[in-house]
Amino acid sequence: MKITLTGDESIRLEGSHGPLTIEAPSYDRAYSPYHMLASGLATCTHSVLASWATHANLKSDGLAIEVAWKFVDGPHRVGEMALTIIWPELPKERWAAAERAAALCPVHHTFKQGPAMSIAARS
């Protein structure tokens, strides 16, 4: 997998052979916790779609996932995420099915439901 930081509030994930790489347009662009959050969603979605493609006998070499987010006013938190599937080999008539398959990603479900959170400090 290759993750490219495409902006302060966006990433692109592409499937590739070999180790995970993270690329930025410049040395001073940091891989922020928000990039990590989006990377988890993109990785999960890509994995679900690649598996779906295998079972449907579809090519997925060009499959890429882009995730962008927006912050909400008030506390510094993500208020909106937009996921885009880029898949040149996918026939148009399969786009709706691919979107349904992408929605099966467990990370997607986690964001929609929101987990209970707790914090504990200890020595």
N, C-alpha and C positions, 0 to 999 in steps of 0.2 A: 504494500500500500504506500501511496505517496500523498501526503497532505501538503497543500500549498496555502499559505496565508495570502489571501487575495485582498484583504483590507483589514482595518481594525475591527470590523464587525462581520467578517465573512471568511470562509475557507472553501477549498475544493479538494475532494478526495478522489483519487484515481486508483484503480486496482493495478498492481504491478507485481512481478515476481521479485523475490528477495526481501530484504529487511524493510521495516517501516522507515520512511524518511519524512522529515518535515522541512519544507523549504519556505524561505521568506524572500521578498523582493530586495531586501537590504539587510545588512548585518545588525542594524539597530532595531529591527522589528522583532518584538518579543512574542513568544508563544504564550499567550495569556491563559488564565483559567477559563475564560470565555471561549477561546479557541479550542481548549481541551473539551469543554462541554459540547460544542458543536461537532468536534471530531468523534466523540462517542456516538452521537446520533448518526453521523454520516457513515461510520464504520459498521454500525449495526444494520443500517438500511442497505448498504452495499452488500453485506453478507447475506441478508435475506433475499435480495434481488438476484444475486449470483446463484444462490441455491435454487430459487424459483426458475431461473433461466436454464439451469442444468436439467431439471425435471421436465421442462417444457421444450427441450431441445432447441434452445435459442442461444445465439452467440452473445457473449457479454464482454468481449475484449475492450470495447470502447466505453463501457459503463463508467460514469463518473457521477458523483454526488456533490452538489453545492449547497452549503448552508449559510444563511445570512441571518442576523438577529438585530433587534432594536432594543434599546434600553427604555425603561419607563421612567417617568418623573418620580421624584421622591427617593426612596432607597435605591442604591445603585444595583439594579437587578435587570435581568433579561425579561422583557415583557412580551416579545413576539419573536418567533423563529419561522423562517421560510426555507423549505427544502425543495431543491430542484433536481430532478433526475435528468441527466444527459445520457442518451443512449442511442447513438447513430444507427446501430444495426436493428433496433427494435421497430417492427412494422407499426404504423399508426394505429391499426386496429387492435393492437395489444397494449396501447398506452394506458387505458383505463384499468386493465387487469394489473399492469405493473404498479400503478398508483395504489390499488387495493392491496397488493402484495407488500409494498413498502410500508403500508400502515400496520402490518403485522410485526414490525420491529418492536421488541420489548422495551427499548429505550424510548421510543415514540409513546408507547403506552404509559411508561413511567412519567413522562412530562405531562401527559394529558390528565393523569390521576393525581400526581403530586404525592410523593412519599411523606410520611411523618418524619420529622427531624428531631434529633436531640443532640445536645452538647454536654459533655462531662469532662471536667478536669481532674487529674489525679497525679499522685507522685509515684 
